[in-house]
Amino acid sequence: MWVLASITLSGIMANTLLVPVIPDILEEFGQPDSAAGVLVAASPAPAIALAPVLGILSDRYGRRSLLSPCLALFGAVGVLSAFAPSYGWLVAARFVQGLGSAGLSGIVLALISDHWQGADRTRFIGYNSAVLTAGIAMLPPLGGLLATLGGWRWSFAPYALGVVVAVVVWVQLPAHDRRAGGPTVRGQLAAAASAVRQPIVAAALGLGFVLFFLIFGLFLTVLPLLLEDSFGLDAGERGLVTVVPAVSSTVAALLLARLRVRLGARRVLWFGTATLAVAYVAVGAAPGLWLVLVASLAYGYAEGSTIPIIQDIVTSNTPPPSRGAVATALVGTFRAGQTVGPLVVGASLGLLTNSEVFLAGAAVIAVVTVVLVLWTPPAVVPEGGLEDRPVAPGRAPAGGLAPDGAAGVTTSRARRRR
């Protein structure tokens, strides 16, 4: 699990390190607040089209063959982007960096789903989300601290971790044993398309787009500007504010399996989206910083409960041969929301105030909550989803880790056999 955690931690650096220094970057290059959307959107944009392609390749050639080169590209270009001489060059560098991060989270999700099922799968998806949110807690303050000590360019230094993790992945994950007689690329595409057309999977993909649109458009793009304009916080202080939602998000992710068993996936989603709407209203109407902090806790719970449930729904309803393709298609929809959200919201800042943007976002997610309550596809989610076939002793599942726990991953069945 520690290898998967290191990949997840590397992949989330793209925007989390950047969040507290966005105002500093805009000021140095003489850009208006509305330009923040382009800066945030540049890194996730490539994943919209590239993530599903990388997923198909990982199903076909193995997870390691894709993860290691992607991590190396992400880390190397991330460090080099610190030397960007202009705003345009910085945006371009972040786009290239996004080519490296495009498939990381989807392939990690596929690896988890390769080796756990049912409640175990939900639990480990929750653990992976907890790593992600813990990273969200650590990385923005780190970026803000580095900027405070040496300027915003120093906040790009931690991207070097991506290169280190690329080497670890290549050493720790086994090579893919591709046998003759496997499906053709056309067959892979047809199987993945069939899985995505299921109503429950299609609905989960749509909800994922909306959530990432709002998360990255509002909380990660507008909130830093609101904290500076309304409360006068500097980069280090803005970074510390982002720790607050990460705490509640991590707790929610760690408790995800229990929540899902007790409440069911429907109710977890309903309550999560309703909580997000309330949090956005509170931020938009906050008379003081204390209410922003309280709302951030509520926002963190919503994020930590809804996103892993969406991932669980998708992977539980996808057959193993198409898992990498469909998991990364989900990442593609996440990245689409992550890209479009900052662009749309950034453009709206010329018409609306920071607070008004949050109130508009609350209205959108409130409508989504009503739709979820009134209509949800049947059987959300069949407990355990599509059951994986047993893995023969000593034989690795396609594209993944050895079933006996290479790189620290051990299947439930393997544990019981022992």
Secondary structure, 3 states (H helix, E strand, C coil): CHHHHHHHHHHCHHHHCCHHHHHHHHHHCCCCHHHHHHHHHHCCCCHHHHHHHHHHHHHHHCHHHHHHHHHHHHHHHHHHHHHCCCHHHHHHHHHHHHHHHCCHHHHHHHHHHHHCCHHHHHHHHHHHHHHHHHHHHHHHHHHHHHHHHHCHHHHHHHHHHHHHHHHHHHHHCCCCCCCCCCCCHHHHHHHHHHHHCCHHHHHHHHHHHHHHHHHHHHHCCHHHHHHHHHHCCCHHHHHHHCHHHHHHHHHHHHCHHHHHHHHHHHHHHHHHHHHHHHHHHHHHHCCCHHHHHHHHHHHHHHHHHHHHHHHHHHHHCCCHHHHHHHHHHHHHHHHHHHHHHHHHHHHHCCCCCHHHHHHHHHHHHHHHHHHHHHCCCCCCCCCCCCCCCCCCCCCCCCCCCCCCCHHHCCCHHHHHHC
